[in-house]
Amino acid sequence: MKKLIIIISSVISTTSFVPLSQAKTGDINFTGSLTAATCSATAPGSTANNINVQMGIVSIADLEDGSTGQASATTQLQLDINCTGATSLSNAHMSFDPVSGSGQDTDDPRLLKINTGGATGVGVALMDKTDKILNLGAGERLTTTLTVDGTGAATAKLDLRAAYIKNGQPLAAGIANASMPFTFIYD
């Protein structure tokens, strides 16, 4: 019996360390460049890169689900984009990171999650100037063309809208605050 246990232990230990066979399927190549350019975004009533959006008081009876891209009560926002060191740049792309903010809405990944302890059944949608809801979960971003002067300074306007949108869960009134960081990417 002792010999049988030793043999089984030997077989298990030698087969546990057999390397798996792997074949190379392909490569991932990362390309890009770094720039000294930097941009800031400002809006009325806000400081540079700290944008405050007053959504107002909205009745839950007026909320839509955004399925047609419509939202009943939108808040318009025009950002002033100011850049330095942008001599060779043409565009600024504003990307968003809902996960590092109040979170991505788990019921509708297009939306930014409302802070815990507040209203439920709703999230915040960001829309472009044509009222298309940006899919935050898919990494959609806003793009603006930069106007660059001879010194490398650049400016642009970026129009967007925000709205409360139903996420499919039961609605409950309450505080509906949310936040998320944004980043500029250039080309």
Accessible surface in RSA format (square Angstrom, percent):
REM  Atomic radii and reference values for relative SASA: ProtOr
REM  Chains: A
REM  Algorithm: Lee & Richards
REM  Probe-radius: 1.40
REM  Slices: 20
REM RES _ NUM      All-atoms   Total-Side   Main-Chain    Non-polar    All polar
REM                ABS   REL    ABS   REL    ABS   REL    ABS   REL    ABS   REL
RES MET A   1   174.61  90.4 129.14  85.5  45.47 108.3 118.24 100.5  56.37  74.7
RES LYS A   2   164.14  80.1 158.78  97.4   5.36  12.8 103.50  93.2  60.64  64.6
RES LYS A   3   164.68  80.3 162.90 100.0   1.78   4.2 106.88  96.2  57.80  61.6
RES LEU A   4    96.75  53.9  94.07  67.3   2.69   6.8  95.41  67.0   1.35   3.6
RES ILE A   5    98.47  56.0  97.26  72.5   1.21   2.9  98.33  70.8   0.14   0.4
RES ILE A   6   107.13  61.0 105.04  78.3   2.09   5.0 106.89  77.0   0.24   0.6
RES ILE A   7   103.20  58.7 101.29  75.5   1.91   4.6 103.20  74.3   0.00   0.0
RES ILE A   8    86.05  49.0  85.13  63.4   0.92   2.2  86.05  62.0   0.00   0.0
RES SER A   9    61.01  51.6  53.78  71.8   7.23  16.6  35.24  75.0  25.77  36.1
RES SER A  10    56.12  47.4  51.24  68.4   4.87  11.2  32.13  68.4  23.98  33.6
RES VAL A  11    83.72  55.1  81.39  73.7   2.33   5.6  83.72  72.7   0.00   0.0
RES ILE A  12   102.23  58.2 101.66  75.7   0.57   1.4 102.23  73.6   0.00   0.0
RES SER A  13    54.19  45.8  49.33  65.8   4.86  11.2  39.57  84.3  14.63  20.5
RES THR A  14    91.85  65.3  79.25  80.3  12.60  30.0  74.55 100.1  17.31  26.2
RES THR A  15    85.82  61.0  70.63  71.6  15.18  36.2  56.96  76.5  28.85  43.6
RES SER A  16    74.62  63.1  37.63  50.2  36.99  85.2  31.18  66.4  43.45  60.9
RES PHE A  17   167.99  84.0 143.50  88.9  24.49  63.7 149.49  90.6  18.50  52.9
RES VAL A  18    95.30  62.7  80.10  72.5  15.20  36.6  82.21  71.4  13.09  35.5
RES PRO A  19   118.23  86.2  94.90  86.5  23.33  84.8 105.68  87.3  12.55  78.0
RES LEU A  20   156.90  87.4 134.22  96.0  22.68  57.0 135.98  95.5  20.92  56.3
RES SER A  21   117.75  99.5  82.49 110.1  35.26  81.2  47.16 100.4  70.59  98.9
RES GLN A  22   166.22  92.9 123.91  90.6  42.30 100.7  41.66  88.7 124.56  94.5
RES ALA A  23    94.02  86.4  64.94 100.2  29.08  66.1  71.72 101.0  22.30  59.1
RES LYS A  24   161.73  78.9 119.83  73.5  41.90  99.8  86.02  77.4  75.72  80.7
RES THR A  25   143.25 101.9 105.52 107.0  37.73  89.9  82.10 110.3  61.16  92.5
RES GLY A  26    51.76  63.8   0.00   N/A  51.76  63.8  31.13  85.4  20.63  46.2
RES ASP A  27   101.53  71.1  64.19  63.9  37.33  88.3  19.29  45.4  82.23  82.0
RES ILE A  28   140.97  80.2 115.23  85.8  25.74  62.0 118.33  85.2  22.64  61.4
RES ASN A  29   124.58  85.9  95.00  91.8  29.57  71.2  28.15  67.8  96.43  93.2
RES PHE A  30   181.77  90.9 149.12  92.4  32.65  85.0 152.48  92.4  29.28  83.8
RES THR A  31   134.12  95.4  94.31  95.6  39.81  94.9  71.37  95.9  62.75  94.9
RES GLY A  32    76.79  94.7   0.00   N/A  76.79  94.7  40.41 110.9  36.38  81.5
RES SER A  33   109.08  92.2  70.35  93.9  38.74  89.2  45.78  97.5  63.31  88.7
RES LEU A  34   181.11 100.9 150.26 107.5  30.86  77.6 151.99 106.7  29.13  78.4
RES THR A  35    69.33  49.3  38.35  38.9  30.98  73.8  35.91  48.2  33.42  50.5
RES ALA A  36    99.41  91.4  64.49  99.5  34.92  79.4  75.95 107.0  23.46  62.1
RES ALA A  37     8.86   8.1   0.00   0.0   8.86  20.2   0.00   0.0   8.86  23.5
RES THR A  38    81.00  57.6  78.79  79.9   2.21   5.3  51.01  68.5  29.99  45.3
RES CYS A  39    10.82   8.2   0.00   0.0  10.82  25.4   1.39   3.5   9.43  10.2
RES SER A  40    29.49  24.9  29.10  38.8   0.39   0.9  15.48  33.0  14.01  19.6
RES ALA A  41     0.00   0.0   0.00   0.0   0.00   0.0   0.00   0.0   0.00   0.0
RES THR A  42    37.47  26.7  37.47  38.0   0.00   0.0  28.76  38.6   8.72  13.2
RES ALA A  43     6.61   6.1   0.00   0.0   6.61  15.0   2.89   4.1   3.72   9.8
RES PRO A  44   115.22  84.0  88.69  80.8  26.53  96.4 101.29  83.6  13.92  86.5
RES GLY A  45    78.34  96.6   0.00   N/A  78.34  96.6  45.64 125.3  32.69  73.2
RES SER A  46    22.84  19.3   0.00   0.0  22.84  52.6   2.18   4.6  20.66  28.9
RES THR A  47    92.17  65.6  86.60  87.8   5.57  13.3  84.07 112.9   8.10  12.2
RES ALA A  48    59.29  54.5  39.25  60.6  20.05  45.6  39.25  55.3  20.05  53.1
RES ASN A  49    77.09  53.2  56.77  54.9  20.33  48.9  21.59  52.0  55.50  53.6
RES ASN A  50    89.76  61.9  87.20  84.3   2.55   6.1  16.70  40.2  73.05  70.6
RES ILE A  51    37.98  21.6  13.23   9.9  24.75  59.6  13.23   9.5  24.75  67.2
RES ASN A  52    75.60  52.1  64.52  62.3  11.08  26.7  15.68  37.7  59.92  57.9
RES VAL A  53    53.05  34.9  28.42  25.7  24.64  59.4  30.06  26.1  22.99  62.3
RES GLN A  54   149.82  83.8 135.27  98.9  14.55  34.6  60.40 128.6  89.42  67.8
RES MET A  55    33.29  17.2  18.39  12.2  14.91  35.5  17.56  14.9  15.74  20.8
RES GLY A  56    57.63  71.1   0.00   N/A  57.63  71.1  38.71 106.2  18.92  42.4
RES ILE A  57   185.14 105.4 149.81 111.6  35.33  85.1 152.96 110.1  32.18  87.3
RES VAL A  58    38.49  25.3  12.74  11.5  25.75  62.0  15.98  13.9  22.51  61.0
RES SER A  59    59.03  49.9  43.33  57.8  15.71  36.2  38.29  81.5  20.74  29.1
RES ILE A  60    67.10  38.2  61.38  45.7   5.71  13.8  61.39  44.2   5.70  15.5
RES ALA A  61    91.14  83.8  52.41  80.9  38.73  88.1  63.96  90.1  27.18  72.0
RES ASP A  62    81.15  56.8  72.46  72.1   8.68  20.5  17.34  40.8  63.81  63.6
RES LEU A  63    14.92   8.3   6.59   4.7   8.33  20.9   6.59   4.6   8.33  22.4
RES GLU A  64    69.42  39.9  66.15  50.0   3.27   7.8  23.29  45.0  46.13  37.7
RES ASP A  65    72.65  50.9  67.50  67.2   5.15  12.2  21.27  50.1  51.38  51.2
RES GLY A  66     2.03   2.5   0.00   N/A   2.03   2.5   0.41   1.1   1.61   3.6
RES SER A  67    88.96  75.2  51.06  68.1  37.89  87.3  42.90  91.4  46.05  64.5
RES THR A  68   107.41  76.4  77.40  78.5  30.01  71.5  78.63 105.6  28.78  43.5
RES GLY A  69    19.33  23.8   0.00   N/A  19.33  23.8  17.09  46.9   2.24   5.0
RES GLN A  70    99.96  55.9  98.85  72.2   1.11   2.6  26.62  56.7  73.35  55.6
RES ALA A  71    17.72  16.3   0.00   0.0  17.72  40.3   0.06   0.1  17.66  46.8
RES SER A  72    57.60  48.7  19.50  26.0  38.10  87.8  25.23  53.7  32.37  45.3
RES ALA A  73    45.20  41.6  31.57  48.7  13.63  31.0  37.99  53.5   7.21  19.1
RES THR A  74    57.15  40.7  28.17  28.6  28.99  69.1   8.72  11.7  48.44  73.2
RES THR A  75    30.99  22.0  27.06  27.4   3.93   9.4  22.86  30.7   8.12  12.3
RES GLN A  76   126.24  70.6 103.15  75.4  23.09  55.0  32.70  69.6  93.54  70.9
RES LEU A  77    25.65  14.3  19.78  14.2   5.87  14.8  23.59  16.6   2.06   5.6
RES GLN A  78    84.63  47.3  76.65  56.0   7.99  19.0  21.93  46.7  62.71  47.6
RES LEU A  79     2.28   1.3   2.28   1.6   0.00   0.0   2.28   1.6   0.00   0.0
RES ASP A  80    45.88  32.1  45.88  45.7   0.00   0.0  11.72  27.6  34.16  34.1
RES ILE A  81     0.61   0.3   0.00   0.0   0.61   1.5   0.00   0.0   0.61   1.7
RES ASN A  82    69.33  47.8  64.96  62.8   4.36  10.5  26.13  62.9  43.19  41.7
RES CYS A  83     4.47   3.4   0.00   0.0   4.47  10.5   0.70   1.8   3.77   4.1
RES THR A  84    84.61  60.2  84.03  85.2   0.58   1.4  73.58  98.8  11.02  16.7
RES GLY A  85    45.93  56.6   0.00   N/A  45.93  56.6  28.10  77.1  17.83  39.9
RES ALA A  86     0.05   0.0   0.00   0.0   0.05   0.1   0.05   0.1   0.00   0.0
RES THR A  87   102.40  72.8  85.31  86.5  17.09  40.7  68.27  91.7  34.13  51.6
RES SER A  88   103.33  87.3  70.47  94.0  32.86  75.7  52.55 111.9  50.78  71.1
RES LEU A  89    24.24  13.5  16.84  12.0   7.40  18.6  16.84  11.8   7.40  19.9
RES SER A  90    62.70  53.0  59.22  79.0   3.49   8.0  26.75  57.0  35.95  50.4
RES ASN A  91    37.31  25.7  37.31  36.1   0.00   0.0   0.15   0.4  37.15  35.9
RES ALA A  92     0.70   0.6   0.00   0.0   0.70   1.6   0.00   0.0   0.70   1.9
RES HIS A  93    19.16  10.5  19.16  13.3   0.00   0.0  17.32  17.8   1.84   2.1
RES MET A  94     5.97   3.1   5.86   3.9   0.12   0.3   5.86   5.0   0.12   0.2
RES SER A  95    24.27  20.5  23.52  31.4   0.75   1.7  15.37  32.7   8.90  12.5
RES PHE A  96    28.76  14.4   8.96   5.5  19.81  51.5  10.49   6.4  18.27  52.3
RES ASP A  97    60.21  42.2  58.34  58.1   1.87   4.4  22.83  53.7  37.38  37.3
RES PRO A  98     7.25   5.3   7.25   6.6   0.00   0.0   7.25   6.0   0.00   0.0
RES VAL A  99   108.99  71.7  93.03  84.2  15.96  38.4  93.56  81.3  15.43  41.8
RES SER A 100    77.38  65.4  40.65  54.2  36.74  84.6  25.58  54.5  51.81  72.6
RES GLY A 101    29.07  35.9   0.00   N/A  29.07  35.9   8.77  24.1  20.30  45.5
RES SER A 102    24.70  20.9   1.17   1.6  23.53  54.2  12.50  26.6  12.21  17.1
RES GLY A 103    13.25  16.3   0.00   N/A  13.25  16.3  13.25  36.4   0.00   0.0
RES GLN A 104    51.39  28.7  43.29  31.6   8.10  19.3  10.79  23.0  40.60  30.8
RES ASP A 105     5.07   3.5   3.87   3.8   1.20   2.8   1.66   3.9   3.41   3.4
RES THR A 106   129.62  92.2  93.03  94.3  36.59  87.2  77.73 104.4  51.89  78.4
RES ASP A 107    70.33  49.3  40.51  40.3  29.82  70.5   7.20  17.0  63.12  63.0
RES ASP A 108    18.92  13.3  17.51  17.4   1.41   3.3   7.32  17.2  11.60  11.6
RES PRO A 109    66.88  48.7  66.88  61.0   0.00   0.0  66.88  55.2   0.00   0.0
RES ARG A 110    55.39  23.3  55.39  28.2   0.00   0.0  29.57  40.4  25.82  15.6
RES LEU A 111     0.00   0.0   0.00   0.0   0.00   0.0   0.00   0.0   0.00   0.0
RES LEU A 112     8.70   4.8   8.70   6.2   0.00   0.0   8.70   6.1   0.00   0.0
RES LYS A 113    81.95  40.0  81.95  50.3   0.00   0.0  35.68  32.1  46.27  49.3
RES ILE A 114     9.03   5.1   3.95   2.9   5.08  12.2   3.95   2.8   5.08  13.8
RES ASN A 115    65.00  44.8  60.51  58.5   4.50  10.8  25.16  60.6  39.84  38.5
RES THR A 116   127.93  91.0  94.69  96.0  33.25  79.2  82.06 110.2  45.88  69.4
RES GLY A 117    83.83 103.4   0.00   N/A  83.83 103.4  41.18 113.0  42.65  95.5
RES GLY A 118    19.86  24.5   0.00   N/A  19.86  24.5   6.04  16.6  13.82  31.0
RES ALA A 119    10.00   9.2   4.57   7.1   5.43  12.3   4.63   6.5   5.37  14.2
RES THR A 120    73.66  52.4  69.56  70.5   4.10   9.8  66.60  89.5   7.06  10.7
RES GLY A 121     4.63   5.7   0.00   N/A   4.63   5.7   0.00   0.0   4.63  10.4
RES VAL A 122     8.45   5.6   4.39   4.0   4.06   9.8   4.39   3.8   4.06  11.0
RES GLY A 123     0.00   0.0   0.00   N/A   0.00   0.0   0.00   0.0   0.00   0.0
RES VAL A 124    16.28  10.7  16.12  14.6   0.16   0.4  16.12  14.0   0.16   0.4
RES ALA A 125     0.00   0.0   0.00   0.0   0.00   0.0   0.00   0.0   0.00   0.0
RES LEU A 126    17.37   9.7  17.37  12.4   0.00   0.0  17.37  12.2   0.00   0.0
RES MET A 127     0.82   0.4   0.82   0.5   0.00   0.0   0.00   0.0   0.82   1.1
RES ASP A 128    28.83  20.2  28.83  28.7   0.00   0.0   9.37  22.0  19.47  19.4
RES LYS A 129   143.25  69.9 127.26  78.1  15.98  38.1  70.37  63.3  72.87  77.6
RES THR A 130   104.41  74.3  73.96  75.0  30.45  72.6  74.13  99.6  30.28  45.8
RES ASP A 131    55.79  39.1  53.42  53.2   2.38   5.6  10.94  25.7  44.85  44.7
RES LYS A 132   101.48  49.5  95.61  58.7   5.87  14.0  92.91  83.6   8.57   9.1
RES ILE A 133    13.43   7.6   3.63   2.7   9.80  23.6   3.63   2.6   9.80  26.6
RES LEU A 134     5.40   3.0   5.40   3.9   0.00   0.0   5.40   3.8   0.00   0.0
RES ASN A 135    42.42  29.3  42.42  41.0   0.00   0.0   5.75  13.8  36.67  35.4
RES LEU A 136     7.06   3.9   0.51   0.4   6.55  16.5   1.24   0.9   5.82  15.7
RES GLY A 137    37.29  46.0   0.00   N/A  37.29  46.0   4.32  11.8  32.97  73.8
RES ALA A 138    72.62  66.8  33.06  51.0  39.55  90.0  45.15  63.6  27.47  72.8
RES GLY A 139    48.65  60.0   0.00   N/A  48.65  60.0  30.15  82.8  18.49  41.4
RES GLU A 140    60.75  34.9  52.10  39.4   8.64  20.6  28.44  55.0  32.30  26.4
RES ARG A 141   107.43  45.1  88.21  45.0  19.22  45.8  14.01  19.1  93.42  56.6
RES LEU A 142     9.21   5.1   8.02   5.7   1.19   3.0   9.19   6.5   0.03   0.1
RES THR A 143    71.95  51.2  44.49  45.1  27.45  65.4  34.02  45.7  37.93  57.3
RES THR A 144    13.64   9.7   8.27   8.4   5.38  12.8   6.59   8.9   7.06  10.7
RES THR A 145    99.08  70.5  87.09  88.3  11.99  28.6  57.30  77.0  41.78  63.2
RES LEU A 146    11.54   6.4   0.00   0.0  11.54  29.0   0.00   0.0  11.54  31.1
RES THR A 147    99.15  70.5  91.50  92.8   7.65  18.2  65.33  87.7  33.83  51.1
RES VAL A 148    49.43  32.5  18.55  16.8  30.88  74.4  18.56  16.1  30.87  83.7
RES ASP A 149    75.88  53.2  61.16  60.9  14.73  34.8  44.30 104.3  31.59  31.5
RES GLY A 150    86.62 106.8   0.00   N/A  86.62 106.8  44.59 122.4  42.03  94.1
RES THR A 151   120.00  85.4  83.33  84.5  36.68  87.4  85.72 115.1  34.28  51.8
RES GLY A 152     0.31   0.4   0.00   N/A   0.31   0.4   0.31   0.9   0.00   0.0
RES ALA A 153    39.98  36.8  36.66  56.6   3.32   7.6  37.27  52.5   2.71   7.2
RES ALA A 154     1.70   1.6   0.00   0.0   1.70   3.9   0.71   1.0   0.99   2.6
RES THR A 155    71.90  51.1  71.58  72.6   0.31   0.7  50.60  68.0  21.30  32.2
RES ALA A 156    13.93  12.8   0.34   0.5  13.59  30.9  11.04  15.5   2.89   7.7
RES LYS A 157   118.11  57.6 102.08  62.6  16.03  38.2  70.78  63.7  47.33  50.4
RES LEU A 158     9.67   5.4   8.49   6.1   1.18   3.0   9.67   6.8   0.00   0.0
RES ASP A 159    53.77  37.7  47.13  46.9   6.64  15.7   8.99  21.2  44.78  44.7
RES LEU A 160     8.06   4.5   7.20   5.1   0.87   2.2   7.20   5.1   0.87   2.3
RES ARG A 161    40.18  16.9  39.97  20.4   0.21   0.5   1.05   1.4  39.14  23.7
RES ALA A 162     5.20   4.8   5.13   7.9   0.07   0.2   5.13   7.2   0.07   0.2
RES ALA A 163     0.15   0.1   0.15   0.2   0.00   0.0   0.15   0.2   0.00   0.0
RES TYR A 164    26.30  12.3  22.13  12.6   4.16  10.8  11.33   8.5  14.97  18.4
RES ILE A 165     0.00   0.0   0.00   0.0   0.00   0.0   0.00   0.0   0.00   0.0
RES LYS A 166    70.61  34.4  68.61  42.1   2.00   4.8  16.83  15.1  53.78  57.3
RES ASN A 167    18.56  12.8   9.16   8.9   9.40  22.6   2.90   7.0  15.66  15.1
RES GLY A 168    71.02  87.6   0.00   N/A  71.02  87.6  39.98 109.7  31.04  69.5
RES GLN A 169    86.02  48.1  78.44  57.3   7.58  18.0  17.19  36.6  68.83  52.2
RES PRO A 170   110.93  80.8  95.08  86.7  15.85  57.6 106.58  88.0   4.36  27.1
RES LEU A 171    57.94  32.3  29.08  20.8  28.86  72.5  29.14  20.5  28.80  77.5
RES ALA A 172    46.59  42.8  41.44  63.9   5.15  11.7  46.25  65.1   0.34   0.9
RES ALA A 173    82.83  76.2  54.28  83.8  28.56  65.0  55.86  78.7  26.97  71.4
RES GLY A 174    49.61  61.2   0.00   N/A  49.61  61.2  28.69  78.7  20.92  46.8
RES ILE A 175   123.24  70.1 117.43  87.5   5.82  14.0 120.24  86.6   3.01   8.2
RES ALA A 176    19.88  18.3  11.03  17.0   8.84  20.1  11.12  15.7   8.75  23.2
RES ASN A 177    87.79  60.5  83.18  80.4   4.61  11.1  18.29  44.0  69.50  67.2
RES ALA A 178    32.28  29.7   1.37   2.1  30.91  70.3   1.40   2.0  30.88  81.8
RES SER A 179    70.24  59.4  63.78  85.1   6.45  14.9  46.08  98.1  24.16  33.8
RES MET A 180    37.24  19.3  12.31   8.1  24.93  59.3  15.00  12.8  22.24  29.5
RES PRO A 181    61.57  44.9  51.17  46.6  10.39  37.8  61.16  50.5   0.41   2.5
RES PHE A 182    48.73  24.4  27.01  16.7  21.72  56.5  27.87  16.9  20.86  59.7
RES THR A 183    81.78  58.2  77.10  78.2   4.68  11.1  51.89  69.7  29.89  45.2
RES PHE A 184    23.13  11.6   8.32   5.2  14.82  38.6   8.32   5.0  14.82  42.4
RES ILE A 185    77.71  44.2  74.89  55.8   2.81   6.8  77.71  56.0   0.00   0.0
RES TYR A 186    47.84  22.3  24.51  13.9  23.33  60.7  17.95  13.5  29.89  36.8
RES ASP A 187    82.67  57.9  61.81  61.5  20.86  49.3  55.65 131.0  27.01  26.9
END  Absolute sums over single chains surface
CHAIN  1 A    11805.4       8823.6       2981.9       7057.2       4748.2
END  Absolute sums over all chains
TOTAL         11805.4       8823.6       2981.9       7057.2       4748.2
